[in-house]
C-alpha cells in the first residue's frame, strides 16, 4: 500500500509518495510548470492528479484517462494538508468518496 501526503509550507507545496518526492510527470503532460496545487479545479490540481494516478496505476494511459475526473472528485476537495492511501485513491477513481 502506498501513502501519498501533501502539505503547504513556507517553501511552498510539497507532495510525497511513501516519503519520497512525487514526480510531477512533466514528461507525460504539462498542465502547470508552477507545480502541484489542490483545493480547487485548475492547472496545478490537474498536474497533481496526473502525477498521483501515474504513480498509482504505473500506466501512463490509465493516468491520462482518469486524470480530469480524479482532479474534480478528489484533488479539488483535499484540505491544506492531506494523506491518501492506495485504497482511498482506488475509491476516488471509482467515484466512491
N, C-alpha and C positions, 0 to 999 in steps of 0.2 A: 504494500500500500504506500503510495506516495503522499506527501504532505506539501501543499502549496501555501505559502504565507506571504502576506503583503502588508506594508505599512508606510505611512508618510512620516518622514523625519526631517530635521533641519537641512540635511544634504539632498533631500528630495524623496521621491517614491522608490521603494525597494521591493522586489518580489523574488522569493526563493522557492526552490523545489528541493525538499529533503536537506535544507540548509545551504544549498548552492544557489548562486545567482541564476535565475531563469533566463535562458537565451531568448531575446526578443524575436528571433527568426526573421530578421530583415532580408535574409536570403530567399525566403519564401514569398513574402509580400510586405511592402512598406505602407502602412497606414499612417504612422506617426513617427518621425525621427526624434521627437521630443521624449520618447519613452512611454512607459506604461502609465495608465490612469484608470480610475474606476469611480463608481458612484453616479455615473451619468452615461448617456449614449454619445459616442463620438469616436474620433480617430485614436486617441490614446487607449480607451477601453477596448476598441476593436483590435489593436495591436496586442493587448494583454490576452484577449480571448483567443486569438490565433496562436500565440505562444503557449498558453496553457493547454489548448487542445492538441497542438502538435506534439508537445511533450507527453501528454496523457495517452493519445492514440498511438504515437510512434508511426503515424501515417499522415503525410502532408495533405493528401487529397481529402481525407476524412476531416482534418482540421479546417480546411478551407470550406468544405461543405456545411459544417456546423457552426462556423465562426460567428456569423451575424446573429443567429438566434440565441446562441450562448451569451453573446455580449448583451443582448436585450434582456434575457431571462435571468442571468446570473451576475455578470460583471457590473452592470449598471446598478445593481442593488446591493453591492458589497459595502460594508462600513469602512471607515478610515483605516482601521486595522482589521485584518481578516485571516482566516485559516480554512482551507478546503482540503478534504481528503479525496482520494481517488473515488471513493463511494459517493461523495457529495457531487463531484464532477459528473459521474455517471448519471446520478439523479437529475442534475441540471440539464444534461443533454437530452434526457428522456422527458423533460418538462414536468418533473415530479417534485419541484421545490416550491 
